[in-house]
Amino acid sequence: MKKYRGIGLKLTPQRLAILEYLDGNREHPSAETIYAEMRKKYPMISFATVYKTLEALKNKGRLHELTIDPERRRYDPDTGQHHHLICIQCKKIVDIHAELPVTVPDDVEQSFDLVGNHIEFYGICQKCKTERRT
């Protein structure tokens, strides 16, 4: 609990459970996935509680919302600079922690103050590739 005191949110048991679930989570879960997990311990938790907590964490810079899955928003608790590799079949998302130099053409860059970048790679994961063969 001490670990989460400085985030500026009222720390209810449900919010603490969400924070603990996200801590170190590399699965890039959707709000629906988080809600399903939270209901195991807190059957009365509402989807609104989960969603509002995710929005609050996002607004405080503690969580990135990923819009790379057109079917649902996914969340990434790793707020450091990194990129993603997405399986086009199962929607698995993998972090890529590497500097990938990208240059923007001068004529475009002049009209922007660049603040960062995010590169998405798409492919078929090993599990899906194996399933396709069988």
RAQUI-V188988 format. One record per residue. N is the residue number from 1. PHI is phi in whole degrees, 0 to 359 (999 if undefined). NEAR is the number of other ideal C-beta (glycine too) atoms within 12 Angstrom. Layout:
N	PHI	NEAR
N	PHI	NEAR
//
This chain:
1	999	15
2	304	9
3	302	14
4	257	24
5	298	13
6	275	12
7	272	27
8	81	14
9	237	25
10	293	16
11	264	21
12	282	20
13	303	18
14	293	29
15	296	30
16	299	25
17	296	26
18	295	41
19	300	35
20	295	22
21	296	32
22	283	36
23	301	19
24	77	13
25	289	23
26	251	20
27	275	23
28	56	33
29	290	31
30	273	28
31	299	34
32	295	20
33	295	26
34	297	38
35	301	30
36	299	18
37	292	23
38	293	34
39	295	21
40	296	13
41	263	18
42	235	24
43	301	11
44	269	11
45	296	28
46	261	16
47	298	22
48	300	14
49	298	26
50	297	34
51	297	24
52	295	22
53	294	39
54	297	38
55	297	20
56	297	24
57	296	31
58	297	26
59	295	16
60	269	18
61	77	14
62	263	29
63	202	32
64	258	30
65	265	27
66	259	32
67	249	20
68	276	29
69	251	27
70	295	11
71	278	12
72	196	22
73	287	26
74	240	32
75	234	38
76	235	34
77	285	32
78	275	25
79	268	21
80	285	16
81	295	19
82	197	27
83	240	28
84	225	31
85	242	25
86	240	29
87	283	25
88	284	20
89	262	17
90	264	21
91	72	29
92	301	26
93	239	34
94	240	27
95	284	28
96	239	21
97	261	14
98	206	15
99	279	12
100	242	17
101	294	9
102	228	14
103	245	10
104	259	16
105	306	10
106	308	10
107	294	8
108	276	10
109	298	13
110	298	10
111	265	10
112	223	13
113	258	8
114	294	13
115	239	8
116	165	15
117	208	17
118	212	23
119	252	20
120	245	22
121	249	21
122	235	19
123	190	20
124	240	20
125	290	21
126	300	16
127	298	16
128	293	18
129	297	16
130	295	12
131	296	13
132	293	14
133	288	9
134	266	7
//
